[in-house]
Structures are given as structure tokens and as C-alpha cells.
Amino acid sequence: MAYLSLFLIAVAVGLFAGNTPMIVLGAFTFIAGFWVMLRSVNKEDFE
């Protein structure tokens, strides 16, 4: 789960730096990546 790792890293960096936009960016990246992963796994269901 590469996206989960990126999300956790972004949250950790965001908390350490006190940077809320970094946390939001990490969450958005995780959600977008998870959605793309679902699309690629269940592609036949969306066509």
C-alpha cells in the first residue's frame, strides 16, 4: 500500500511541522490513490 505509506508520512510531517495544508494534501493524495486503485481493480464493473 504505497498510498497508505505516503498518507502516513504526510500526516507525520504535517504534525511535526504544524502544517495543516500538508495533512490535507496527504489525505487528498490517499483518497485519490485509493479511488484509482479501486478503478483499476474493478475496471470491468465501471464499464
HUUR-V654328 format. One record per residue. N is the residue number from 0. OMEGA is omega as a letter, one per 30 degrees, with the letter a starting at -180 (* if undefined). D_LAST is the distance of its C-alpha to the last C-alpha in Angstrom with 2 decimals. Layout:
n,omega,d_last
N,OMEGA,D_LAST
N,OMEGA,D_LAST
This chain:
n,omega,d_last
0,a,25.17
1,a,26.07
2,l,24.76
3,l,26.89
4,l,29.84
5,l,29.37
6,a,29.16
7,l,32.33
8,a,34.12
9,l,33.33
10,a,34.59
11,l,37.67
12,a,38.49
13,l,37.91
14,a,40.21
15,a,42.79
16,a,42.89
17,a,42.53
18,a,39.73
19,l,37.37
20,l,35.00
21,l,34.46
22,l,33.38
23,l,30.97
24,l,29.58
25,l,29.24
26,l,27.41
27,l,24.99
28,l,24.41
29,a,23.85
30,a,21.33
31,l,19.39
32,l,19.57
33,l,18.57
34,l,15.43
35,l,14.51
36,l,15.46
37,l,13.27
38,a,10.18
39,a,11.46
40,a,12.37
41,a,9.40
42,a,6.71
43,a,5.46
44,a,5.73
45,a,3.81
46,*,0.00
